[in-house]
Amino acid sequence: MHLYFVLIAALFSLSTETKTDVAKNSLKGRPKIVDVVASFVGVDSTGKHFIKRVDYYNEQGNIVKHEDADENGQVGYSIYTYNSNGTLAKEQHTSAVNGRNTFNFTYRYKAGSIWPTGMDITGDMAVVFKRLAMVHDSEGNMTKQTAYGSKDETLAVTEYKYAGGKKVEELTQSYSEYFESGKSVSLYNDKGVQIGLEQYGADGKLTNKWKYIYKQHDKEGNWLEKEEWNNGKLNTIEKRTIIYY
């Protein structure tokens, strides 16, 4: 699966939660800027040694801008705009390499609801994706999302399960080359902190087992250094700097 489709899938998952981004990202306090540098042990699959992610939060606890960079400079950035009731209205994703607008996500809501029923997709890469449909439970957790292609064909269906307010399982059935069928299971400690992730292929076999170790925390209780282990080997070291309001 191409890298940008992995990124797209991550953005779909990130953007459709109904909590504030501060709560969704398990942050404490009132963060204004969160700067993360992820250094790979060796290089990643694209030959990069590190990536840098910066999120800018508004005073309501939601991300208004996101920037990505690697050792060669900025890769891209995203702008988030909100409706008057605080719900997410639109995402604009732009490549810093050529300045092209790769994606616009415009969210759809039923009258009086704060939970989106889907999003419409435009931009350079809308030749593949057209829209996303979403279903939420009574607590506002997204339980199902369906991705549709440019001809309104179903590309993939993903279902989610929750426990204790945390997403514990994600099951994807792919009907196209752009997604992969499989399941991921999130693991948490008794404090609700994610400490691992298990990924399974379409055949049900375990393909990746991730373990997360948090090394340092600031006075607000947010982690400042994190190790990610993949199948028993150290894969990534993330160092985070947080500026607060």
C-alpha positions in Angstrom: 0.0 0.0 0.0 1.4 3.4 -1.0 2.6 5.7 1.8 0.1 8.4 1.1 -2.8 6.0 1.4 -1.4 5.0 4.9 -1.4 8.7 5.7 -4.9 9.1 4.4 -6.2 6.3 6.5 -4.5 7.8 9.6 -6.1 11.2 8.8 -9.5 9.6 8.5 -9.2 8.0 11.9 -7.8 11.1 13.4 -10.3 13.5 12.1 -13.6 11.8 12.9 -13.4 11.7 16.7 -15.9 13.9 18.5 -13.7 14.8 21.5 -11.4 17.7 21.5 -8.0 17.0 20.0 -6.4 17.5 23.4 -8.6 14.8 24.9 -8.3 12.6 21.8 -4.5 12.8 22.0 -4.5 12.1 25.8 -2.9 15.4 26.5 -3.2 17.2 29.9 -3.3 20.9 30.6 -3.8 23.5 27.8 -1.2 22.9 25.1 -0.6 25.5 22.4 2.2 23.9 20.4 3.2 20.2 20.4 6.4 19.5 18.5 7.5 15.9 18.0 10.7 14.6 16.4 10.6 10.9 15.7 14.1 9.4 15.0 14.3 6.0 13.4 16.8 3.4 14.5 18.5 3.2 11.1 16.1 4.5 8.4 12.4 4.0 7.7 11.0 2.3 4.6 11.4 5.5 2.5 15.1 6.0 3.6 14.4 8.8 6.0 16.2 9.1 9.3 13.6 11.2 11.1 10.3 13.0 10.7 9.1 16.1 12.6 5.4 16.8 13.4 4.1 20.1 14.8 0.5 20.6 16.0 -0.9 24.1 16.8 -3.9 24.1 19.1 -6.5 26.8 19.7 -7.7 27.7 23.2 -10.7 25.3 22.8 -8.3 22.4 22.6 -8.5 21.6 18.9 -5.7 21.5 16.3 -5.9 24.4 13.8 -2.7 23.7 11.9 -0.4 20.6 11.4 3.1 20.6 9.8 5.2 17.6 8.6 8.9 17.7 7.8 11.9 15.4 7.4 15.6 16.0 7.1 15.1 17.6 3.7 12.6 20.2 5.0 8.9 20.6 5.1 6.8 17.9 3.5 3.4 19.3 3.9 0.9 21.1 6.1 -2.8 21.0 7.0 -5.3 23.7 8.1 -8.4 22.9 10.1 -11.4 25.1 10.4 -14.4 24.8 12.7 -18.1 25.6 12.8 -19.5 28.1 15.3 -20.5 25.2 17.7 -16.9 23.9 17.7 -17.4 21.0 15.4 -14.8 20.3 12.6 -15.9 21.9 9.3 -13.0 21.4 6.9 -9.5 20.1 6.5 -7.1 21.4 3.8 -4.0 19.3 3.2 -1.2 20.8 1.1 2.1 19.4 -0.2 5.0 21.7 0.5 7.0 20.1 -2.3 5.0 21.6 -5.1 2.3 23.7 -3.2 -0.5 21.5 -4.6 -3.7 21.1 -2.6 -3.8 17.3 -2.2 -7.0 17.0 -0.2 -9.9 19.0 1.1 -12.2 17.2 3.6 -15.6 18.9 4.1 -17.6 17.4 6.9 -21.4 16.7 6.8 -23.7 16.8 9.8 -27.4 16.1 10.4 -29.3 19.1 11.7 -28.6 19.7 15.4 -26.0 16.9 15.6 -22.3 17.3 16.7 -21.4 14.0 15.2 -20.5 13.9 11.5 -22.3 11.6 9.1 -19.4 11.8 6.6 -17.1 13.9 4.6 -16.8 15.0 1.0 -13.4 14.9 -0.6 -12.0 17.3 -3.2 -8.5 18.2 -4.4 -5.8 16.7 -6.6 -6.2 13.3 -5.2 -10.0 13.1 -5.3 -9.5 11.1 -8.5 -9.3 8.1 -6.1 -11.5 9.2 -3.1 -14.9 10.9 -3.3 -16.5 10.7 0.1 -16.5 9.0 3.5 -19.6 7.9 5.4 -19.6 7.5 9.2 -21.8 5.9 11.9 -21.5 6.9 15.6 -22.9 5.3 18.7 -24.8 7.1 21.5 -21.6 8.1 23.2 -20.2 9.8 20.0 -17.7 7.0 19.2 -17.4 6.3 15.5 -18.3 2.6 15.0 -18.2 2.4 11.2 -16.7 4.2 8.3 -17.1 3.5 4.6 -14.7 4.9 2.0 -16.1 5.5 -1.5 -14.2 6.0 -4.8 -14.5 8.6 -7.5 -17.3 6.5 -9.2 -19.0 6.0 -5.8 -17.8 2.5 -5.5 -17.0 1.1 -2.1 -13.3 1.0 -1.4 -13.2 -0.2 2.2 -15.4 -0.6 5.3 -13.8 -0.2 8.7 -15.6 -1.1 12.0 -14.5 0.0 15.5 -15.0 -1.4 19.0 -14.5 0.4 22.3 -14.1 -0.4 26.0 -13.9 2.1 28.8 -14.1 5.0 26.3 -11.0 3.8 24.4 -10.8 2.4 20.9 -9.7 -1.2 21.3 -10.2 -2.8 17.9 -10.3 -1.7 14.3 -11.4 -4.1 11.6 -11.0 -3.2 7.9 -12.5 -5.1 4.9 -10.9 -3.8 1.7 -12.6 -3.9 -1.7 -9.8 -2.1 -3.6 -6.0 -1.9 -4.0 -5.9 1.3 -1.9 -6.6 -0.3 1.5 -5.5 -3.5 3.2 -7.9 -5.9 5.0 -7.0 -6.7 8.5 -7.4 -5.9 12.2 -5.5 -3.8 14.8 -5.9 -4.2 18.5 -4.9 -1.4 20.9 -3.5 -2.3 24.3 -3.7 -0.1 27.4 -2.4 -0.1 31.0 -4.6 0.3 34.1 -4.3 4.1 33.8 -5.8 4.1 30.2 -2.4 4.8 28.6 -1.8 3.0 25.3 1.2 0.7 25.7 0.9 -1.3 22.5 -0.7 -2.2 19.3 -1.1 -5.6 17.6 -1.8 -5.8 13.8 -3.3 -8.8 12.0 -3.5 -9.6 8.3 -6.6 -10.7 6.4 -5.8 -14.3 7.3 -5.9 -13.5 11.0 -2.2 -14.0 11.5 -0.2 -11.5 13.7 2.0 -9.3 11.4 3.2 -6.6 13.7 3.4 -6.2 17.5 4.2 -2.7 18.8 5.2 -1.8 22.4 5.3 1.8 23.6 7.6 2.8 26.5 7.3 6.4 28.0 10.6 7.6 29.4 10.0 11.2 30.6 7.1 13.4 31.5 6.7 17.2 32.1 5.0 18.9 35.1 1.6 18.5 33.4 2.0 14.8 33.2 2.5 14.7 29.4 5.2 12.4 28.1 8.4 14.0 26.6 10.1 10.9 25.4 8.7 7.7 23.9 10.2 4.5 22.6 8.3 2.4 20.0 9.4 -1.2 19.7 8.3 -3.4 16.8 8.4 -7.1 17.0 10.9 -7.0 19.9 13.3 -4.4 18.3 13.6 -0.7 19.0 12.2 1.1 16.0 11.6 4.7 16.8 12.5 7.2 19.6 10.1 10.2 19.8 11.0 13.4 21.7 8.3 15.9 22.3 8.3 19.6 23.2 5.1 21.2 24.5 4.4 24.9 24.8 1.3 25.7 26.9 -1.2 28.7 27.0 
